[in-house]
Amino acid sequence: MAHKTLIYISVGITLLIAVVSLIPINQQINQQVSYLDKGVHVLMYFLLSFIWLITFRNTKNNVNYFYQILLLIALYGIIIEVLQEVLTTNRHGDLKDVIANVVGLIIAGIVYKQISKKN
């Protein structure tokens, strides 16, 4: 896949996560899916991290980009949680969501490293 296409996909997923995280939702639904929500966070941030890692896999200093990408995605997840608390009335920032996000990006990092070793 062309690098430019991967960038568009990566940016699109990043924006989609922001929109989905900040749109209003029914409070009853929010309370009923609290544990399922953590799995969704893990999956979203796994996908987000993995696609960004693939996008920059051919960078000259791959090791630095690997850690920088994961750090930036962790910060992105924290910013989204803060924005939920500050900008929305029926959504709230949650430390457990941040932890789930980090779990997702760590898993993505491990999977990416394993796949990279084989290639």
C-alpha positions, 0 to 999 in steps of 0.5 A, spaced: 500 500 500 502 506 498 505 511 503 500 516 502 494 512 502 496 509 509 497 516 511 490 518 509 487 511 513 491 513 519 489 520 519 482 518 518 482 513 524 485 518 528 479 523 527 474 517 527 476 516 534 476 523 536 469 524 533 466 517 536 469 519 543 466 526 543 459 525 540 453 525 545 451 518 547 445 516 551 447 516 559 443 509 560 447 506 554 454 509 557 452 506 564 450 499 561 456 498 557 462 500 562 466 493 561 465 492 554 467 499 553 474 498 555 475 492 550 472 497 545 478 502 547 483 496 547 481 495 540 481 502 537 487 504 540 490 497 538 488 499 531 490 506 531 497 504 534 498 499 529 496 503 523 501 508 525 506 504 526 505 501 519 505 507 516 512 509 518 515 502 518 520 504 513 523 510 516 530 511 517 530 511 524 525 506 525 526 505 533 525 512 535 519 513 531 516 506 534 517 509 541 515 516 539 508 514 535 506 510 541 508 516 546 504 520 541 498 516 541 498 515 549 498 522 549 492 523 544 488 518 548 489 522 554 487 528 551 481 525 548 479 523 555 480 530 558 476 533 552 470 528 554 470 531 561 471 539 559 467 539 552 461 534 553 456 534 558 454 527 558 461 524 557 466 523 562 474 522 562 476 516 565 482 513 568 480 506 566 479 508 559 486 511 559 489 504 561 485 501 556 488 505 551 495 504 553 494 496 553 491 497 546 497 500 544 502 496 548 499 490 544 499 493 538 507 495 539 508 487 541 504 485 535 508 490 530 515 488 533 513 480 532 511 481 525 517 486 523 522 480 526 519 475 521 520 480 515 
